[in-house]
Amino acid sequence: MTGRRTIPVADPRAQYLAHAGEIDAAMRRVLESGRYILGPECEHFEREFAAFAGVQHGVGVANGTDALHLALRACGIGPGDEVITVSHTAVATVAAIELCGATPVLVDIDPVYFTMDPEELAAAFTNRTRAVIPVHLYGQPADLGRIVPMARERGIRVIEDCAQAHGATCDGRPVGSWGDLATFSFYPTKNLGAIGDGGIVVTNDPQLAERARAFREYGWSERYVSATPGTNSRLDELQAGVLRVKLAHLARDNERRRELAAFYDRALAGTDLVLPAVRPNASHVYHLYVVRSRARNALQQALEARGIGSLVHYPVPVHLQPAYRSRLRHADMRHTERAAASVLSLPMYPELSDDDAQYVAEAVVMDSSRLTIGR
Ligand SMILES: *Cc1c(COP(=O)(O)O)cnc(C)c1O
């Protein structure tokens, strides 16, 4: 290892630079068009993204949290209804459930794949359960082959939270095409990232799409006529234009993430870290490359000292957050709490060079063995 470097955990600027010519042209096209909200870019993007996710309809919205909120609203979910999801997720997943007035019920994850444990889900159903939100965390599909049929046989909606898994597949089918609806975020560091906020709701059900579409713009059935109560959550034309450019590169970008993950897998195989496991028949898109370490905090500090960024996703599970703790119903959370204490996300983005990935891997190997010997 030579010289000091600075390697961030994610690098949205590098992504802009990789496609700067196309992105600049798209932005100019929008600027000169005079249409800045819900115009042709958004319409094209909705169609292109829905096709990418293997579904019929897409409704562009302001962010991933709103996408979940609108999906729940489209299902008619509100006060008195329970929605089951995990605690080991972005707070947004749970916040969206409360935004529509419903009650979140949180269940534990399985310890290998970090996604909703179907056994725990089975134990959490009540006669008030109206929806389940599996989260495809880190780019890994949840166990849809079990979760979707469990919900269907009870007449319960499935809304997939795909904010971290654009392009992942389960049994060869894209995530986002399994549930009644699915939601994506285009926060700048996600696998498909805007240059600001953005999100989308996708579905095969034209009625659900129509309801989400009305809800995103004041509940309008036509201009200035609010047939139902709604809100303002629109995807603007600049974001849609940029997202169209990046969508065209997403499959290749995901392939690069898988290549980097395979490199890390090989390079870190001899350490005492627990490396990411991929569910059988799933294709992981490595939004994050997450290892588990018994000396997580010390490892993070040691990497920091070498200029290597890392993050913890997530340090405090939702059921222990000050805003939710002692208020939300949840089952035993042992795997969630263990994950929060041991996970560490290493640098992962398509523009990460082989050379920088090598530098990261060598540092992790050295620091993790030194830290473990010292214990
Ligand atoms: C990022 C994220 C969200 C929220 O998306 P925003 O666009 O930030 O509102 C929701 N769920 C998960 C799992 C996420 O990672």
The ligand as a Tripos MOL2 file, in Angstrom:
@<TRIPOS>MOLECULE
LIG
   15    15     1     0     0
SMALL
NO_CHARGES

@<TRIPOS>ATOM
      1 C1        -33.4510    5.5600    0.8290 C.3       1 LIG1
      2 C2        -34.5080    4.6760    1.3550 C.ar      1 LIG1
      3 C3        -35.8470    5.0950    1.5170 C.ar      1 LIG1
      4 C4        -36.2840    6.5280    1.3890 C.3       1 LIG1
      5 O1        -36.0150    7.1710    0.2360 O.3       1 LIG1
      6 P1        -35.9330    8.7670    0.1840 P.3       1 LIG1
      7 O2        -35.8530    9.0400   -1.2710 O.co2     1 LIG1
      8 O3        -34.7240    9.1890    0.9450 O.co2     1 LIG1
      9 O4        -37.1980    9.2920    0.7970 O.co2     1 LIG1
     10 C5        -36.7920    4.1720    1.8990 C.ar      1 LIG1
     11 N1        -36.4490    2.8930    2.1530 N.ar      1 LIG1
     12 C6        -35.1870    2.4610    2.0470 C.ar      1 LIG1
     13 C7        -34.8830    1.0360    2.3380 C.3       1 LIG1
     14 C8        -34.1670    3.3460    1.6590 C.ar      1 LIG1
     15 O5        -32.9080    2.9020    1.5760 O.3       1 LIG1
@<TRIPOS>BOND
     1     1     2 1
     2     2     3 ar
     3     2    14 ar
     4     3     4 1
     5     3    10 ar
     6     4     5 1
     7     5     6 1
     8     6     7 2
     9     6     8 1
    10     6     9 1
    11    10    11 ar
    12    11    12 ar
    13    12    13 1
    14    12    14 ar
    15    14    15 1
@<TRIPOS>SUBSTRUCTURE
     1 LIG1         1 GROUP 0 **** ****
